[in-house]
Amino acid sequence: MAKELTTRAENYSQWYNDLVVKADLAEQSAVRGCMVIKPYGYAIWEKIQRSLDDKFKETGHVNAYFPLLIPKSFFSREADHVKGFAKECAIVTHYRLKTNEAGNAVEVDPEAKLEEELIIRPTSETIIWNTYKNWIQSYRDLPVKCNQWANVLRWEMRTRPFLRTAEFLWQEGHTAHETREEAEAEAQTMLKVYADVAEKIMAVPVICGVKSANERFAGAIDTFTIEALMQDGKALQSGTSHFLGQNFAKAFDVQYATRDGKLDYPWATSWGVSTRLMGALIMTHSDDNGLVLPPRLAPLQVVIVPVYKSKEELAAIAAKVNEIVDKLKAKGVSVKFDDSDNKKPGWKFAEYELKGVPVRLAVGPRDLAKNEVELHRRDTMEKQQVSMDGIDEKIVALLDDIQENIFQKAKKYRDEHITKVDTYDEFKRVLDEKGGFVLAHWDGTTETEERIKEETKATIRCIPFGNPQEEGKCILTGKPSTQRVLFARSY
């Protein structure tokens, strides 16, 4: 099956599309721009979801659910917000169908037109802040720290599985605070949560920073981001956290009685990551043989494949392997003994490599006689014979080693593809020949940012946190600059 994959060198985009389908992650649906996430792909998403949800609750957040449909008038209350999402909205205009005159199809009933159109949520700030008006009357009601796991719809013309689809799954946190300082700290805290999950669970190294004014979320005062680098040298925005100020509170007239008896508007944040993280996971680690999954996200961490010729040989192998399976399960390792007889061992090896299972054990009669197994690690494709004695402890340690190795390999690639440039010609040459992140001086104007994007297709990914102050000149205009910012071409 791996031989059917387009190689990364041949066509990176096609390699990605092939892998999504052949590794049973997702497939196209009957609805343009929407995908079916298959059980294996959803199992990975569930692990990402669980890791995030645990951290949300550790930081004092609770889950809730808000309506899918939002009155159109809500979007007109915050001008920047409606401007940012107007071109992506899907609109419900009628509430009933009827059979056509021929009796062979259904059509929209023109008598069932809604008094006010409803927007299928592209994001939920408006409906949630309309709800918070009922929840917040006093400083004692603050903070409100809600998250929802949901689907959203943004009408995309060009779609790719996980990376950009019309409908996608995500979580969106929406919080309200008594002070500006609390809200700003919340936005930073949640970005750190995203960075921790990306690096420690997904093994994807990220750069944290603040977006330029031109790249901010619609309606935000500041947008913070984690930026990852894919193997083709393009950046992927992998999570964002927004400081919204009092904009949405004012738009929906949410006020509270302060500690000194006055009225004030609460300060807000919102933050979210989506199934786009699945795309980041695939494109950061995988190779021409298929998926490479970090053990902490792999639905199946260990697979054991018997190699045998007779039922007697299989029975002897199974007796020993089941002991290993029990020991691994007792240590919290997800393991499968694949003794199915409808596929040959070689086919199974290729299938589990394609699906990115971190560790594969193969056991035959000769291995059994020597009290050994053949151990194959997916990240390096290395094989070795190891003793069955203490194999459970060895595998637990190996899974940690694989997790760290996958992260360090991705970090090494990322670090090698961060380049400082001082001229516009050098900037364009690095983008074309090397790719990756480019650190360059910028004069701080939207006009310059837009011109660079138009001419090179590179955008400012972020101004990294802790960015050193450094006198320089903008690569395009030559105007003074006090720091370099991070540019890249991106998904």
Secondary structure, 3 states (H helix, E strand, C coil): CHHHCCCCCCCHHHHHHHHHHHCCCEEECCCCCCEEECHHHHHHHHHHHHHHHHHHHHCCCEECCCCCEEEHHHHCCCHHHHHHHHHHCEEEEECCEEECCCCCCEEECHHHEEEEEEEECCCCHHHHHHHHHHHCCEHHHCCEEEEEEEEEECCCCCCECCCECCEEEEEEEEEEECCHHHHHHHHHHHHHHHHHHHHHHCCCCCEEEECCHHHCCCCCCEEEEEEEECCCCCEEEEEEEEEEECHHHHHCCCCEECCCCCEECCEEEEEEEECHHHHHHHHHHCECCECCCCCCCCCCCEEEEECCCCHHHHHHHHHHHHHHHHHHHHCCCCEEECCCCCCCHHHHHHHHHHCCCCEEEEECHHHHHHCEEEEEECCCCEEEEEECCCHHHHHHHHHHHHHHHHHHHHHHHHHHCEEECCCHHHHHHHHHHCCCEEEEECCCCHHHHHHHHHHHCCEEEEEECCCCCCCEECCCCCCEECCEEEEECEC
